[in-house]
Structures are given as C-alpha cells and as structure tokens.
Amino acid sequence: MTVGPGVRVGTARADAESDASVIARSRDEPEAFAALFDRHADAVHRYAARRLGGEAADDLVAETFTTAFQQRHRYDPARGAGADARPWLFGIATNLVGRHRRAEARRFKAMARVPAPADHDEPLADRAADRVVARAVRRELAAALAALPARHRDVLLLVAWAELGYEEAAQALGIPVGTVRSRLHRARAKLREALGGSNPTALREVSDHA
C-alpha cells in the first residue's frame, strides 16, 4: 500500500527525528515520508471517522497523506509548532472534510435521530453496553453540531477531537488565533444553549456510531 509516489506504508518509525526533520529528509528520500504516516495516520483517521464515518475516513486519510506528500516541499517548520506536523495534517484533513459538508451534516442528523435504548427486559450486561452507546451518541449534541456554521464546527472539532491547542488550530486553518478563540467561544455557547446549559466538553463523548 502507498500514500504517494515512492512512499511505502509501514516503514520503521524514526523515533529520534522530529516531524519537520522527517519532512525535510523526504524531499530527497521520498520513502522517509512513511514515518509521518506511521506517527499520525491513526489520529487523523479517528478525527475523520468522527466527522464522516469510518468508510469515508479511510479514503480521507489516504487523500490527506497523498496531499501532504505532494506539498511536502512547501512545509515551513518556522510556522506555528514547526517540528510538529499535526496542525498541518489536520488542516489538510479539515479542508478535505469541507468537500463533504452535506455528508457530515447528514451523519450528525442521523445520530440525533437514534433513540435511546430501553433498559427493561434486557440482561444487565446488555443494558450497560446500551447505556454506554446512548451516552456516547448524545442525540442533542449531534443535532447541535449539525446546526453549527461550518467554520465554527471546524474550530470546535479541531480542538475537541484533534486535540489541537488554539495556536495549532489557527495554524491548521490559516486564521489568526483571535479568530479561533472567537469562533470557539461562539460554538461552545451554541452547544451549551442546545444542551440546556450542560458543559459542551461532553463533545468528546460522541462516538463513531450512527
């Protein structure tokens, strides 16, 4: 399997090298780029799967790393975190998610329609599993996410699901840190309102199940 011309997936990770060093070396040694895939593909896949579902995430991850490979000569380690390529990769992934806005909205709306399972007449273990799923899906939260403007949702999910800091999210989206803070504040306020005042950090609990 490859993620770009001459890039093999599964090559040994160069633990001693920073991401920036791996990218720089890959300009002359394309096969070195596989180390970046090994480090970050799982995290990018989790982020994409939460937004678009598992099947679409497979394609999006492949496209993210193919795009990154093609653009590696333009990577600037002096920007933002520099040595850490996560903001760059999540920025590419988020831009690709933008091509699937309708699919993402349909996914969240479908999650919002999933009824909470009844506890009665079920074995205790099954009830416990159902409660975990019901808690993770959080119908109201999924509906609130679907209703957010895309630019607010991108910032919110980069922070909540990709676990980027404010400056990293700003780097990923190519916007000022102040804009990240403003959009995040508005998104959290809308979620808090939709959840009846509940803490919107529960966003982390939304599962991949629709």
N, C-alpha and C positions, 0 to 999 in steps of 0.2 A: 504494500500500500504506500502511496506517495501523497504528499501535500503540495507538491510543486515540482518543477523540473529538477531532477537530480537529488530530491530530498527524500530520504528514507525515514519512515516512521519506526520508532523502536530502537534507534541507535542509543548508545550509552549516554547517560546524562553527565555533562561536565560540571560536577558539583562545585568545583573551585572557581568557575567563571561566573561573572555577572551576566545578566541578560544582555546588557549593552555590548559586552565583550563577545558573547556568542554571535550576536547580530553582525558585529564588525567583522569577525572572522569568517562568517558565512558569505561575505561579499566575494571572497576569494576561494572559500571552501564551502560550496553550497550545501554539502551533506551535513555541515555543522549545525544548520538551522533546525535539524530534527531535535536537538536538545531543548529548544524553546517549546516545541510541540510536547515533548515529554513532560516538561515542567508545568505547562499551563492549559493543556487541552481539556483535562478533566474539569477544571474550574470554569472554563469558557462553556463547556458542554452543559454543566449544571445551570449556569445562568441562562443559556439559550433554551434549555428544556423547560425551565420555569415560565419563560415568556411565550414559547411557541409549541411546546410539547416535544417528546423525545424523538419522534421520527424527523421532524423538521430540524431539530437541533443537530442531528448527525450531519446533514447537508450544510448547515450554517457553520459548524465548526470547521469542516473541510474548506469551505469558502473563505472563512476568516484567516486560516493559516496560509492558504494559497495567496490571498491578497497581501498578507503580511510579508510573505516570501518575495512577492513581486515588488513590494515597496521597501524592502529592507535597506536599499541604498539611500533612502530618504529619511531613515530613522535618525533622530537627533538626540543623543544622550544628554545634551545640555538642557533639554526641556524637562520641566517637572521633576519626577522622580529619577529620570535619567537611567540609572542602572537597572531599574525595574521596568520590564516591558508590559506589565499587566494593564496600565492605563491605555497604552497604545493598542493592545489586543482587544480589550473590552470596548474601546472606541470604535474599532473596525467592526466588531460583532454588533454593536448597537446600531451603527449605520446600516448594517445588513438587515437587522430586525426591522428597521424603518421601511424596508420594502415589503414587509408582511404585516402592516398595521391592521388590516382588516382581519387577518387570521388571528392575530394576537387578541384583538377585541372580541372576536367570536369565542376564543378559548376562555377568556375571563368570564364572559357572559354565560357560557356553558357551565363553568364551575359554580357560578352564582345560582344556577337552577338546580343543582344537585341537592336533593332533600336530605336532611339529617336522618340517619337510620334510627329506627325504634329499638329500644333496649329489651322489650318484653319478648318472652318465648325464644330467647337465643341463649346458647351456652355462655358462661361468664367470659371465657377467653375470646369468643367472637364479639361479645359486647365491648370488651376492652379495645379490641382492634378497630371496631367500628367507630368508637369514640375518638380514637387517635386520628382516623381518617377524617371524621366530621370536624374535629378541631382544626386539622391542618387545612382543609379546604376553605373554611371560613367564608361562607356564602356572601355575607355582607361586604367583606374585604375584597373579594373578587369583583363584585359589582362596582365597588368604589374605584378599583384600579381601571376597570373598563371605561369609567366615566372621566378619568383624568385626561387633560390635554397631553398629547404625546411627548411634548418637550418636558413637562413636569414628571411624567411617568419614567422617562429615560433617566433623569437625575435621581429620582427616588430609588429606582431598582438598581442602578449602579452602586449606590450607597448601601442599600439593604441586602441585595443579592450578590453583587460582585464584591461587596465589602471594600469598596474604594473610599479613601478619605475625600474631603472636599476638594483639595488641590488636585488629587488624582482624577476625580470625576471631571473637574474643569479641563484637565489635560486631555482626557478621553474624548470630550465633546467639543473641544476647541472653543470654550467660552470662559469668561472671567470667573474667578472664584466667587465674587459677589453675586453673579447671576446664579451660580449653583446654590448658594445659600438662600437666595430669594425664591427660586423655584422649589427647593426642598421644603422651605417653610410653608409655602402655599399648598404643596402637595400633602404635607402632613396635616395641615389644618383641614383640608377637604376630607381626608381619610378619618380624622378624628370626629368630624361632624357626621360622616356617614356611619361611623361605628358607635354613635351615641355617646361620644366622649371617651371611648376606650383608647388606650395607648396604641398609636399606629405602628409601634415597633413590633406588634404582633404580625406585621407583614412578613417577617422571617418565617412564619409558621405555615405559609401557603405551600401546599405540596404540589407535586407534579401530576396528581390525579385529577382528571376532569370528571 
